[in-house]
Amino acid sequence: MTTGSTTEPVLVTGASGFVGGHLVERLTADGIPVLAWYRSGDRPPPPVHGVEWLAVDILDRSAVNRAIAGRPPHVVYHCAGAAHAGQSWGLAAATLRLNVMGTHYLVEAIRAAGVPARVLIPGSALVYAPSDRALSEDSPLGPRSPYATSKLAQEQLGSRASLEGSPAVLLTRSFNHIGPGQDPAFATSSFARQVARIEAGLEPPVIHVGNLEARRDLTDVRDVVQAYLTLVARGTPGRIYNVCTGAPYPMSEILNRLIALARIDVNVQSDPDRMRPSDVPLVVGDARRIREELGWTPAIPIDRTLEDLLDFWRAHIP
């Protein structure tokens, strides 16, 4: 099973987002045409060779049905949805609607179209209960935020669809991923953006931070994309795969590495507003299943990821 052909476009929902954007870039680089959905009402993304952009409101069931019926996909990467655990506390209902009902509408539309589609639904490691050891796919569940609850419900929708035979849904529990283009609402990207703004003289030489004691399993988004391509090609529908490195980094170390890359002296200051109610000391995954069954391992070292992320913000700071 391949991710597509030169005549059959692959559907990417949320194609203008962080992971979706990297997927589109990778697919087109491989010569695969992409049907790229972006949020209805947003400004159309710039033209990209091999990409057909389509504005679709994932919460408009009729619009989703029309879009799928008009171009029935055989491969789908469902990247649309709410993606921030901390922000979900103030947007609980919207997060649940977007991640759960949006996924439901998409899966039902694909089923109604009657095509033998393979659909990747990226999930989240935040569905796991907190633990002081590496989390495997069999570890206890215990979502601790509206976002995590929505991702567990989304996962269950995908599992049910696979059990019913259509579509074939590939499921992940993806741990933290970082890299160029990530929203600065996420810690590592926020650090890098602040460094770039300090270098540009737009801020005082002080980085404002939340909890630096937390240790997180961080994967480069481009390695995550490779994992998703591999899963669509060879993964077992309905089976859950952790996507992670298995190596946790203290956020203090990540910040220190970014500061070491800075072209100016930088100080650090704690900000109580950046502390999340759902923070847990350790989130690290066990990647044995995806490694042993599919041969995927992350290839991009953390220092390259941080350099590329910082360079991204340097290029996007006025």
N, C-alpha and C positions, 0 to 999 in steps of 0.2 A: 504494500500500500504506500503510495507516495503522497506528498502534500499537495499535489496538483499537477497540471500539465500546462503546456504552452497555449492550449485552447480553452481550458476550463478554469475560470477564476476561483480563487479561494476567498471565502468571506471572512473578514475580520471585523467584528463589532468593537466599538470603542477604539477605532483605528487612529484617532488623533490623540489618544492618551499616551501614557508613558510606555507600558509594555506593548500596546497595540501599535504604536509608532515604530518601535524597534522591530516588531514582527513584519510590518509592511516593508520596512527597509530591507530586511533579510530576504523576504520572499521575492521581492522585485529584483534584488541582486542575484538571486538564483534563477531569474528568468520566468517566474511564476506570476501571472496576472492576478491582481487583487481587486475584489469588490470591497470597498472600505466604507463602513458605516460610521458616521459621526453624528453628534447630538443635534437633533432638529432645533433650529433657532440660532445655532452657533454660526459664526462666519465660516464659509467654506474654506477648507485647507487649500494651500497652494497646489497647483497641478503637479503631478508626479508621473513620469513615464511608467506605464504598466498598471496604473491605479485608476479605478473608476470610483469617485467619491459619491456617496448617497446619504442625504440627511434623513435619518429615521429616528423617531421617538420610540425607544424601546418599551415605554409604558403605554403606547398607543397600540392596542392589540390589532386593530384593523390595519394600521400602517405596517406593522410587522408582518401580518399575513400577506398583504399585497406585495411587499418587498421580497418575501421568500417565494411566493407563488410566481412572481415575475421572473426571478432568477434563482431557481432551486439549486442550492449549493450542495456539493458532495463533501466538502471539507469546510469546517467552521471553527474559528478561534473566537470564543466569546469573551472578549476583554472589556465590554461595556459594564459599568457599574460603579457604585460607591466604593472607594478604596482606602479610606482613612479611618482607623479605629478611634483615634482621639476625637476627631470631629463628629463621630457618630453619636456621641452622648447628647449633643444638642440637635441632632437630626435623625433620631431613631426611626421615626415612621418613614421618612424619605429613604433612609438607607435600606430598610426592610423591603419597601416597595420596589426600589430599583434593582436590588440584587435578587430578590425572590420572584416577584411578579414579572420582572423583565425577563428573567431566565425561563420562567414558565411559559410566557408568550412565545419566546423564541423556539423552545423545544416543541411546543404544540404546533407551531406553524411549520416546522420542518417535518414533523410527523404527518401533518395533513398534506404536505406536498408529495409525500410518497417516494422520496429519494433515499437511497441507502447512504445517508450521510454519516461521517465521523465528526463528532463535535467535541472540542476540548473546552471544558469548563474549569478555569483555574480557581482553586480554592485557597484557603489560608491556614497556616499553622496555628493561628489564634483560636481555632476550634478546640485545640488540646487544653486539658487542664494543666495548670502550672506544675512544673516538675524540676527537680534538681539534677536530672540526667537527660541524655539525648532521647528525643521523642521518636518512636517508631510509629508506623501506621496503625499498630495495635494498642498504642498508649491510650489511657482514659481521656474521654472528651470532657470539656468543661468551659465553654465560651464565656468570656467575662466582659463583653461589651456588646452593644447593639450590632456593631459591624460583625463581630465574630459569630453572633447568633444568626445573622443574615447569611453568612457564608456556610454555616452548617446546614441551614435550611436549603440553600442553593445546591449544596452537595447532595442532599437527600433527593432533591428533584432529579438530578442527573443519575443517581443510582437507580431510582425507580424507572426512569426511561430505559436504561440499559437492561434492567430485568424484564421489562415489557417488550424488548427487542428492537425498539426504534425510538430515536436514532441511537447509534452506537456512541456512548458518551465516555470520553477519557477524563479522568478526575485527578487533580493534584491537590496537595496541601503544600502550598509554596511558602517558604520562609522569607524573611526580609530580603528584598532585592534592591539594588542601588545602581546608579550609573548616570550617564549623560541624559539630560532631559527630565529628570525626576522633579516633581513638584517640591518647592522648598518647605511645604508643610511637613515633610519627613525630615528626620533629624540630620542624617548625613548630608543631604542636599542643602538643608538650611545652613549647616556649618560651612559648606563650600561656597554658597552664595554670599554669606557674610564675609568670608575671607576675600572674595573677589571684589565686593563693594568697599572693603577697607583698603585694598590695594589701589582701587580707583579713586580714593579720597572722598567717597560718598558717605562714609560712616567713621566714627571714632574707632581706634584700634582695639575694640572690645567685642568679643563674641558672647552672646547671651545664650545660655544652654539650660536644658532640663536635667534629668537624671543621667549622670555620666557613669554610674556604677553598674547599670544594666549591661548584660552581655548578650549579644545578638549574633545569630548565624546570618552572615551577609553574602549574597550571591550577586555577581555582576548580571545585570539585566540581559546582556547578550548571551551569557551562558544559560539563563532562564529560557530565552527564546529557543536556543538549541534543544533544551530539554523538551519544550512543547512540540517542536518539529519531530523529535524522536518519538514522543508519545503518540502523536497522530499517526505516524508511520507504522509503529510496531507495538504500541501499548495494548493492554488488554482492557476492553470496555468494561466499565463498572468497577475496575480495580483502582484503588487509591495509591498514588505515588507521592512520597515526599520529594520536593525539589529544594535542595539545600546543599551546603558544603560539609556540614558536620563539625565545623570549627567556629566556636563563638569568639567574638572580639568584644572586649569592654569598650563602651562608647567613648570613654576617656582616651583610649588608644587610637581610635579612629580620628578623634578630634586632634590629638597630638600629631598624627601623621599628616593631616591636612595643614596644620599650622607649620610643620616642618617644610611644607612645599610653598608656603607663603613667601612673597617678596618683600615683606615688611614685618616688623615685630607686632605680635598680637597678644592681647591678654584675654582672660576668660572670666565671665561673671555669671553666677547662677540666676535663673529667672523662675520664680515660683509659678508663673503662668504657663510655663512649658512642662510642668510636671503633670503626668497623666494619671487619672484615678485607676487605670487598669495596668499600670506598669508592674511587671514581674521581674525578679532579678536575672533569670536565665531563660532564654529561648534558643534551643539548639536542636537540630534534627539529626536523625539517623537516615542516611541516604543509601543504605545497602540494597533496598529493593530495586530502585531505578538503576543503580550501578550494576547489580548482578543480572537483572533480567533484560535490561536494554542497553547496557554499556555506556550510559551517560555519566560523565564526571565533569565538574566545572574546570575550565581551562585558563581563565583569566585571573592573574594574581591581584590581590587586593590593592597593592600599590598602583598598578596600572589603572584600576577602576577609579581610585581616588584622583589620580592625575587627570584622567579624562573628564571626570565630573567637575573638577576645578577649572579645567580649560573650557568646558562648556559654559560655565558661569562667567568666566573672563570674557568670552566672546559675546555674551548676552547682557552684560552690564553696560549701560550707556556710557 
